[in-house]
């Protein structure tokens, strides 16, 4: 049975809305498909995956990028765990620009990078709260797969810049589960990542 945050709500046809600057956690069975939708465009969603039967096995940015030999992932690409097992596979993608480069934004992100005196808890805090009922502690939250995020890398200096997402209203990315999973998913809380506006994220589970 899935467990979702109080900030989530069904909006029709099995689609669940994650409210702006919030997060959700839920289960995904092997063979099921998770569709992450950007309903209004230019909104990032941070995605985490844990092996439901062994929470020590978690989505790994390092393993995935190492085996893919590239930064940007799309249709056909597997997302690996820290144990080099495939947790998810991208089976459809209408955008083609997502990444594993930046960690979930947090209260420290807003304090250190932006000087916020009363920082929002960010995606990290939202994920920690949503995943807590599954027994997943904050220190076990890895770098997320950043759906729709657009982070160009300068070819000479390696400098990262955060640009507006390329996603438009209704764009989606679809994942198929390779094992039973616990999923964490957010509607990103950082203004810079979302072209200056906070918007919801939708998701649907099929199969």
WOMO-V172620 format. One line per field, one symbol per residue. psi: psi as a letter, one per 30 degrees, with the letter a starting at -180 (. if undefined). Layout:
psi=???
This chain:
psi=klkllfglkkgkhgkkkjlkhallkllklkflkjkkkjffkhkkkkklkkjffjffjlkjeeeeeeffglekkakfkkjllfggkkelkjfkjgegjllgeklklleeeeeeefgkeiklfaeeeeeeeefefggjlefgjakljjkfkjjlkkfefgkkkjlklfklkfllkkkkkflklkkkkljkfkeefghgkkllkllkkl.
